[in-house]
Amino acid sequence: MTKSNWMNWTRSTLVAAAALLMATPAFAQSPAGVWDASVTLTLANNAGTNEVPFRFEIICGGANCSSPKGSFFNGDEKVTSTTGSYAKGALSFTYPEYGTQLDATLKNGRLEGQYSRGTRGAPYPFQAKRFTAIEVGEKNIPSINGLWNIQVKSSKGESAWKMLVRQSGAEASAVILRIDGDTGVLTGAYRDGKFVLSHFSGARPLRLELSPKPDGTLAVVQNKDAALVAMKADQALAKGLPQPSDPSVFTSVKDPSEPLRFSFPDLDGKIVSNTDPRFANKVVIVSIGGSWCPNCHDETPFLVELYKKYKSRGLEVVALSFEEEAQLKNPVRLKSFNKRYGVDYTVLLPGEPKELNDKLPQGVNLNSFPTTFYLGRDGRVRSAHAGFAGKATGKIHIEQKEEIVALVERLLAERRTTTDR
């Protein structure tokens, strides 16, 4: 991935866009352009609030911008609204694949409103002002470019995360890889002794502060949580520090000699089971996720691609979509998710995310969304992969896809040796 894919639009491009808008007579009334936006998070345990800045773009459509589109960004990937409206200063954008909606009012060159998260929780207060280029006057900027090992004790049993940083002068971008996938691209700059990076793509808002220390380590603070320590990856390895978990061995099954069993309703309420004729003598990918899960949004286009390419050779894909209770009763977000990505493989509704291990008791260390099982033609688990590294991870994303394609082709080439299922 090139450096430009890691950084936000270049400052010169943004300045030119802002200058063009300022030269437009209707500028005061038009919401079109690039915005410096933010959402405000309420932190857990009465820890106050946290403002997460990000870039937001509005492109007008229709007479008097009556049908605009609003886009969040994950690096150079756009997350664009499906519908939008603008009238008398009131803006509204919908993102049905996330089950969310942004409503804001334009007044005196500012946007104020809220980002409603539907069944996922309370809205985020939203605010934005016209983009302005900020000159970073810092000197003697430390270099943090490269691969880092973040020491951590996560709720999923991890002892370390991987962090990739790209830097150009005072500007930097980073992505953290955890067992369930990546954070998306966080971007920002160095000021007052630390790099302040942030990200919001319509999901997973995150503010990250990286403070270089005299010993060459970084203090890593996420959304005002307690500071973690990061060390250059090669140094951490040389010192024998814990390494990031391997997603290809993190999750397994209790008895690999047993077929992976599932029996859950599809979106029409019909029960679909692993013993159904449609799966007989097929290679089956069982993907555990949910339409609420950011890294599932990263993985699904790849699964769609695999299914399209290998269906004729005997591949089936089954998505076990764990959704919150309201979505189980009326899965409108999941239906929009499937439409957004062109999903035409089997999608089942096993239950709520908290029921994951009860619904799939064969799993071992099954705690990540997504987690994907790869079954041979006999129905047995031949490989499992926790999480999914999206495009933001560059080479890691490419290598992961290549490994999975090779695995699928190897399984398709095998002949079934048993009639048990």
C-alpha positions as a printed NumPy array, in Angstrom:
array([[  0.   ,   0.   ,   0.   ],
       [  1.393,   3.384,  -0.943],
       [  1.932,   6.147,   1.552],
       [ -0.927,   8.115,   0.001],
       [ -3.302,   5.289,   0.918],
       [ -2.271,   5.609,   4.512],
       [ -2.59 ,   9.381,   4.808],
       [ -5.695,  11.554,   4.545],
       [ -5.998,  13.626,   1.422],
       [ -3.005,  15.837,   0.935],
       [ -3.2  ,  19.248,   2.52 ],
       [ -2.887,  20.941,  -0.865],
       [ -5.889,  19.052,  -2.248],
       [ -8.023,  19.953,   0.722],
       [ -6.96 ,  23.585,   0.63 ],
       [ -7.855,  23.745,  -3.054],
       [-11.271,  22.185,  -2.367],
       [-11.95 ,  24.631,   0.449],
       [-10.831,  27.587,  -1.676],
       [-13.125,  26.514,  -4.5  ],
       [-16.078,  26.315,  -2.145],
       [-15.318,  29.697,  -0.64 ],
       [-15.375,  31.156,  -4.122],
       [-18.86 ,  29.787,  -4.766],
       [-21.619,  32.379,  -4.26 ],
       [-23.924,  29.833,  -2.632],
       [-21.235,  28.748,  -0.175],
       [-23.039,  30.074,   2.888],
       [-26.082,  27.91 ,   2.155],
       [-24.463,  24.849,   0.622],
       [-23.29 ,  21.995,   2.859],
       [-21.011,  20.668,   0.104],
       [-17.335,  20.21 ,   0.837],
       [-14.863,  18.764,   3.297],
       [-15.542,  19.11 ,   6.994],
       [-13.486,  18.79 ,  10.172],
       [-15.981,  16.727,  12.144],
       [-16.092,  14.94 ,  15.475],
       [-18.331,  12.76 ,  17.602],
       [-18.406,  12.824,  21.389],
       [-18.25 ,   9.524,  23.248],
       [-19.433,   8.942,  26.794],
       [-16.758,   6.807,  28.429],
       [-17.47 ,   3.871,  30.703],
       [-17.265,   3.97 ,  34.481],
       [-18.1  ,   7.69 ,  34.676],
       [-14.771,   8.506,  33.044],
       [-16.198,  11.547,  31.275],
       [-16.344,  12.135,  27.535],
       [-13.935,  11.855,  24.653],
       [-14.041,  13.81 ,  21.399],
       [-12.998,  11.853,  18.317],
       [-12.169,  14.04 ,  15.29 ],
       [-12.36 ,  12.783,  11.715],
       [-12.853,  13.905,   8.124],
       [-16.345,  14.051,   6.601],
       [-17.277,  14.91 ,   3.025],
       [-20.579,  16.085,   1.569],
       [-21.263,  15.984,  -2.16 ],
       [-24.407,  17.696,  -3.42 ],
       [-26.968,  16.152,  -5.712],
       [-30.334,  17.358,  -6.966],
       [-31.608,  20.902,  -7.164],
       [-30.295,  23.073,  -4.34 ],
       [-28.408,  20.06 ,  -2.925],
       [-31.688,  18.332,  -2.055],
       [-30.15 ,  14.848,  -2.412],
       [-26.616,  15.023,  -0.958],
       [-24.289,  12.164,  -0.077],
       [-22.24 ,  12.121,   3.104],
       [-19.06 ,  10.059,   3.417],
       [-16.964,   8.847,   6.317],
       [-13.476,   7.501,   5.607],
       [-11.314,   4.538,   6.553],
       [ -8.023,   5.63 ,   5.06 ],
       [ -8.832,   6.026,   1.38 ],
       [-11.981,   3.847,   1.611],
       [-15.26 ,   5.739,   1.586],
       [-18.331,   4.807,   3.596],
       [-21.057,   6.745,   1.78 ],
       [-24.674,   7.268,   2.725],
       [-27.388,   5.372,   0.865],
       [-29.869,   8.24 ,   1.056],
       [-29.556,  11.906,   1.935],
       [-31.685,  15.004,   2.162],
       [-31.134,  18.726,   2.684],
       [-33.75 ,  21.418,   3.15 ],
       [-33.781,  24.686,   5.072],
       [-30.452,  23.937,   6.703],
       [-31.431,  20.425,   7.886],
       [-29.249,  17.521,   6.715],
       [-29.97 ,  13.83 ,   7.041],
       [-27.949,  10.814,   5.839],
       [-28.726,   7.104,   6.276],
       [-26.305,   4.169,   6.438],
       [-28.668,   1.167,   6.542],
       [-25.907,  -1.476,   6.446],
       [-24.858,  -0.073,   9.83 ],
       [-28.402,   0.716,  10.948],
       [-27.371,   4.33 ,  11.569],
       [-28.4  ,   7.861,  10.617],
       [-26.691,  11.249,  10.764],
       [-28.889,  14.308,  11.332],
       [-27.406,  17.789,  11.549],
       [-28.307,  21.418,  11.094],
       [-26.145,  23.84 ,   9.112],
       [-25.939,  27.242,  10.747],
       [-23.267,  29.943,  10.578],
       [-20.897,  27.628,   8.739],
       [-21.114,  24.837,  11.318],
       [-22.923,  21.508,  11.531],
       [-24.419,  20.273,  14.771],
       [-26.562,  17.215,  15.378],
       [-26.285,  13.562,  16.263],
       [-25.252,  10.225,  14.833],
       [-27.997,   7.755,  15.762],
       [-26.822,   4.156,  16.154],
       [-30.211,   2.478,  16.03 ],
       [-30.314,  -0.651,  18.184],
       [-26.603,  -0.394,  19.057],
       [-26.941,   2.248,  21.765],
       [-27.304,   5.945,  22.493],
       [-26.559,   8.488,  19.725],
       [-23.201,  10.228,  19.441],
       [-23.351,  14.047,  19.507],
       [-21.939,  15.266,  16.163],
       [-20.329,  18.577,  15.261],
       [-18.333,  19.874,  12.31 ],
       [-16.748,  23.003,  10.925],
       [-15.404,  23.777,   7.473],
       [-12.036,  22.248,   6.793],
       [ -9.047,  24.478,   7.43 ],
       [ -5.442,  23.473,   6.98 ],
       [ -3.529,  23.538,  10.245],
       [  0.147,  24.226,  10.04 ],
       [  2.124,  22.133,  12.486],
       [  4.887,  24.323,  13.855],
       [  6.637,  21.575,  15.789],
       [ 10.369,  21.056,  15.327],
       [ 12.578,  18.064,  16.135],
       [  9.714,  15.675,  15.493],
       [ 10.554,  12.132,  16.652],
       [ 10.278,   9.234,  14.229],
       [  7.767,   6.522,  15.089],
       [  7.53 ,   4.971,  11.637],
       [  7.486,   1.177,  11.526],
       [  6.084,  -1.932,  13.181],
       [  5.381,  -1.896,  16.924],
       [  4.494,  -4.465,  19.571],
       [  1.936,  -3.197,  22.123],
       [  2.009,  -5.136,  25.377],
       [ -1.517,  -5.797,  26.619],
       [ -3.667,  -8.174,  28.629],
       [ -6.912,  -8.216,  26.688],
       [-10.256,  -9.73 ,  27.603],
       [ -9.739, -12.201,  24.764],
       [ -6.523, -13.561,  26.247],
       [ -4.054, -11.655,  24.091],
       [ -0.66 , -10.571,  25.449],
       [  0.291,  -8.236,  22.606],
       [ -1.104,  -6.317,  19.652],
       [  0.611,  -5.288,  16.457],
       [  0.669,  -1.63 ,  15.378],
       [  1.744,  -0.336,  11.968],
       [  2.741,   3.33 ,  11.743],
       [  3.445,   5.414,   8.644],
       [  4.896,   8.875,   9.137],
       [  5.641,  11.856,   6.916],
       [  7.104,  14.694,   8.94 ],
       [  4.602,  15.751,  11.588],
       [  1.776,  13.743,  10.018],
       [  1.249,  10.082,  10.802],
       [ -1.236,   7.267,  10.35 ],
       [ -1.524,   4.02 ,  12.265],
       [ -3.52 ,   0.824,  12.411],
       [ -3.654,  -1.581,  15.348],
       [ -4.164,  -5.295,  14.676],
       [ -5.903,  -7.298,  17.38 ],
       [ -7.098, -10.873,  17.265],
       [-10.515,  -9.829,  15.931],
       [ -9.078,  -7.622,  13.185],
       [ -7.852,  -4.077,  12.779],
       [ -8.951,  -0.698,  14.073],
       [ -9.099,   0.967,  10.675],
       [ -6.721,   3.768,   9.719],
       [ -6.136,   6.41 ,  12.38 ],
       [ -4.645,   9.672,  11.149],
       [ -3.327,  12.819,  12.76 ],
       [ -0.204,  14.798,  13.601],
       [  2.428,  15.551,  16.224],
       [  1.908,  18.42 ,  18.597],
       [  2.725,  19.156,  22.228],
       [  4.991,  16.154,  22.585],
       [  2.701,  13.443,  21.218],
       [  1.023,  12.153,  18.092],
       [ -2.77 ,  12.471,  18.303],
       [ -4.499,  10.175,  15.791],
       [ -8.174,   9.41 ,  15.344],
       [-10.666,   7.492,  13.246],
       [-14.407,   7.205,  12.615],
       [-15.795,   5.411,   9.566],
       [-19.386,   5.3  ,  10.757],
       [-18.366,   2.591,  13.249],
       [-15.649,   2.096,  15.918],
       [-14.688,   5.697,  16.796],
       [-11.211,   5.808,  18.314],
       [ -8.801,   8.473,  19.516],
       [ -5.209,   7.35 ,  19.925],
       [ -2.366,   9.225,  21.599],
       [  1.209,   8.039,  21.015],
       [  3.82 ,   9.644,  23.279],
       [  7.49 ,   8.876,  22.492],
       [  9.579,   8.123,  25.573],
       [ 13.36 ,   8.612,  26.112],
       [ 13.936,   4.833,  26.13 ],
       [ 12.499,   4.5  ,  22.6  ],
       [  9.139,   3.095,  23.672],
       [  5.719,   4.653,  23.105],
       [  2.99 ,   5.309,  25.647],
       [ -0.248,   4.305,  23.908],
       [ -3.554,   5.75 ,  25.149],
       [ -6.865,   4.725,  23.539],
       [ -9.911,   6.884,  24.282],
       [ -8.403,   7.994,  27.623],
       [ -7.879,   4.415,  28.834],
       [ -4.841,   3.522,  30.916],
       [ -1.591,   3.856,  28.965],
       [ -0.082,   0.781,  27.322],
       [  3.568,   0.372,  26.347],
       [  4.694,  -0.22 ,  22.762],
       [  8.155,  -1.257,  21.637],
       [  9.563,  -1.678,  18.142],
       [  8.611,  -5.173,  17.035],
       [ 12.149,  -6.417,  16.418],
       [ 13.285,  -5.195,  19.833],
       [ 10.316,  -6.822,  21.553],
       [ 11.152, -10.104,  19.824],
       [ 14.823,  -9.852,  20.823],
       [ 13.84 ,  -9.217,  24.442],
       [ 11.554, -12.247,  24.475],
       [  8.402, -10.218,  25.122],
       [  4.985, -11.761,  24.387],
       [  4.055, -11.668,  20.719],
       [  0.68 , -10.985,  19.052],
       [ -1.58 , -14.033,  18.888],
       [ -1.597, -15.973,  15.629],
       [ -5.16 , -15.73 ,  14.248],
       [ -4.731, -19.003,  12.343],
       [ -4.299, -21.044,  15.556],
       [ -6.081, -18.859,  18.137],
       [ -9.437, -20.666,  17.788],
       [-10.012, -24.392,  17.341],
       [-12.627, -27.092,  18.026],
       [-12.801, -29.609,  20.86 ],
       [-12.784, -32.664,  18.606],
       [-11.442, -32.147,  15.056],
       [-12.672, -35.605,  14.082],
       [-16.299, -34.489,  14.518],
       [-18.182, -32.492,  11.854],
       [-18.934, -28.884,  12.755],
       [-22.637, -28.824,  13.514],
       [-25.074, -25.955,  13.046],
       [-28.847, -25.755,  12.801],
       [-30.331, -22.264,  12.802],
       [-33.081, -20.277,  11.043],
       [-32.436, -18.26 ,   7.919],
       [-33.956, -14.81 ,   7.368],
       [-37.258, -16.44 ,   6.368],
       [-37.37 , -18.547,   9.522],
       [-36.513, -21.831,   7.794],
       [-34.094, -24.058,   9.711],
       [-30.866, -24.778,   7.857],
       [-28.492, -27.477,   9.127],
       [-25.049, -28.753,   8.267],
       [-26.658, -32.094,   7.345],
       [-28.816, -30.559,   4.587],
       [-28.217, -31.947,   1.069],
       [-26.943, -28.566,  -0.179],
       [-23.746, -29.054,   1.882],
       [-23.127, -32.717,   1.108],
       [-19.622, -33.326,  -0.259],
       [-18.981, -29.573,  -0.368],
       [-16.205, -27.437,   1.025],
       [-17.968, -25.103,   3.452],
       [-16.827, -21.792,   4.905],
       [-18.673, -21.007,   8.142],
       [-18.222, -17.345,   9.014],
       [-19.287, -16.163,  12.47 ],
       [-20.066, -12.46 ,  12.55 ],
       [-22.788,  -9.835,  12.665],
       [-23.882,  -6.78 ,  10.722],
       [-22.809,  -4.622,  13.708],
       [-19.218,  -5.919,  13.518],
       [-16.773,  -3.538,  11.72 ],
       [-14.317,  -6.262,  10.731],
       [-17.207,  -8.335,   9.373],
       [-17.829,  -5.457,   6.973],
       [-14.195,  -5.927,   5.909],
       [-14.437,  -9.705,   5.51 ],
       [-17.8  , -10.029,   3.761],
       [-16.75 ,  -8.618,   0.335],
       [-13.945, -11.195,   0.3  ],
       [-16.357, -14.039,   1.114],
       [-18.664, -12.823,  -1.651],
       [-15.693, -12.884,  -4.01 ],
       [-14.699, -16.417,  -2.966],
       [-18.239, -17.746,  -3.341],
       [-18.639, -16.257,  -6.788],
       [-15.331, -17.73 ,  -7.931],
       [-15.567, -21.23 ,  -6.433],
       [-19.273, -22.061,  -6.099],
       [-19.243, -24.033,  -9.336],
       [-16.369, -26.146,  -7.98 ],
       [-18.2  , -27.124,  -4.795],
       [-17.797, -24.253,  -2.344],
       [-20.582, -23.168,  -0.01 ],
       [-20.491, -20.24 ,   2.426],
       [-22.627, -19.997,   5.541],
       [-22.727, -16.791,   7.572],
       [-23.835, -17.198,  11.19 ],
       [-24.917, -13.655,  11.956],
       [-25.244, -12.963,  15.677],
       [-27.421,  -9.887,  16.152],
       [-28.876,  -8.019,  19.123],
       [-32.399,  -8.952,  20.178],
       [-34.203,  -6.18 ,  18.268],
       [-32.467,  -7.166,  15.033],
       [-33.295, -10.835,  15.536],
       [-36.975,  -9.888,  15.605],
       [-36.691,  -7.651,  12.547],
       [-33.285,  -7.943,  10.834],
       [-33.545,  -4.811,   8.689],
       [-29.885,  -3.896,   9.228],
       [-28.696,  -7.377,   8.258],
       [-30.835,  -7.304,   5.114],
       [-29.291,  -3.954,   4.163],
       [-25.84 ,  -5.355,   4.966],
       [-26.458,  -8.302,   2.612],
       [-27.747,  -5.98 ,  -0.104],
       [-24.818,  -3.584,   0.298],
       [-22.236,  -6.329,  -0.268],
       [-24.172,  -8.51 ,  -2.702],
       [-24.386, -11.51 ,  -0.365],
       [-26.078, -14.435,  -2.091],
       [-24.808, -17.292,   0.079],
       [-26.593, -18.774,   3.11 ],
       [-27.15 , -16.394,   6.046],
       [-28.48 , -17.73 ,   9.359],
       [-29.55 , -16.078,  12.629],
       [-28.29 , -18.165,  15.589],
       [-28.917, -15.605,  18.35 ],
       [-27.332, -12.692,  20.183],
       [-23.552, -12.16 ,  20.366],
       [-23.504, -13.118,  24.063],
       [-24.871, -16.557,  23.089],
       [-21.964, -17.393,  20.777],
       [-20.413, -20.186,  22.85 ],
       [-23.761, -21.663,  23.857],
       [-24.837, -21.879,  20.227],
       [-21.489, -23.277,  19.029],
       [-20.255, -25.427,  21.936],
       [-17.69 , -27.217,  19.762],
       [-15.523, -24.102,  19.647],
       [-12.411, -23.56 ,  21.742],
       [-11.317, -19.993,  22.468],
       [-14.179, -18.784,  20.322],
       [-14.522, -15.117,  21.271],
       [-13.816, -13.031,  18.184],
       [-16.105, -11.483,  15.595],
       [-15.505, -12.507,  12.899],
       [-14.165, -16.031,  13.29 ],
       [-14.191, -18.278,  10.239],
       [-14.093, -22.07 ,  10.052],
       [-13.037, -23.881,   6.875],
       [-14.609, -27.313,   6.486],
       [-13.464, -30.101,   4.211],
       [-15.863, -32.128,   2.092],
       [-16.459, -34.423,   5.078],
       [-17.757, -31.523,   7.198],
       [-14.787, -31.47 ,   9.557],
       [-12.905, -28.314,  10.515],
       [ -9.633, -28.169,   8.637],
       [ -8.687, -24.629,   9.62 ],
       [ -9.994, -21.731,  11.696],
       [ -9.132, -18.054,  11.476],
       [ -9.953, -15.484,  14.139],
       [-10.661, -11.944,  12.971],
       [-10.017, -10.389,   9.595],
       [ -7.376,  -7.823,   8.688],
       [ -8.914,  -5.241,   6.345],
       [ -7.372,  -3.224,   3.543],
       [ -5.99 ,  -0.77 ,   6.103],
       [ -3.315,  -3.327,   6.998],
       [ -1.82 ,  -3.332,   3.495],
       [  0.514,  -6.274,   2.962],
       [ -0.986,  -8.239,   5.84 ],
       [ -4.43 ,  -8.015,   4.214],
       [ -3.088,  -9.191,   0.863],
       [ -1.125, -12.097,   2.361],
       [ -4.11 , -13.194,   4.453],
       [ -6.356, -13.341,   1.378],
       [ -3.718, -15.27 ,  -0.564],
       [ -3.401, -17.831,   2.236],
       [ -7.168, -18.324,   2.404],
       [ -7.493, -18.718,  -1.371],
       [ -4.727, -21.345,  -1.309],
       [ -6.509, -23.166,   1.539],
       [ -9.862, -23.159,  -0.277],
       [ -8.296, -24.451,  -3.489],
       [ -6.499, -27.206,  -1.569],
       [ -9.728, -28.306,   0.12 ],
       [-11.637, -28.25 ,  -3.16 ],
       [ -8.986, -30.486,  -4.715],
       [ -9.473, -33.159,  -2.051],
       [-11.838, -36.066,  -2.516],
       [-14.282, -36.968,   0.207],
       [-13.135, -40.088,   2.031],
       [-16.093, -40.721,   4.356],
       [-19.899, -40.626,   4.264],
       [-20.157, -39.458,   7.909],
       [-21.52 , -36.002,   8.52 ]])
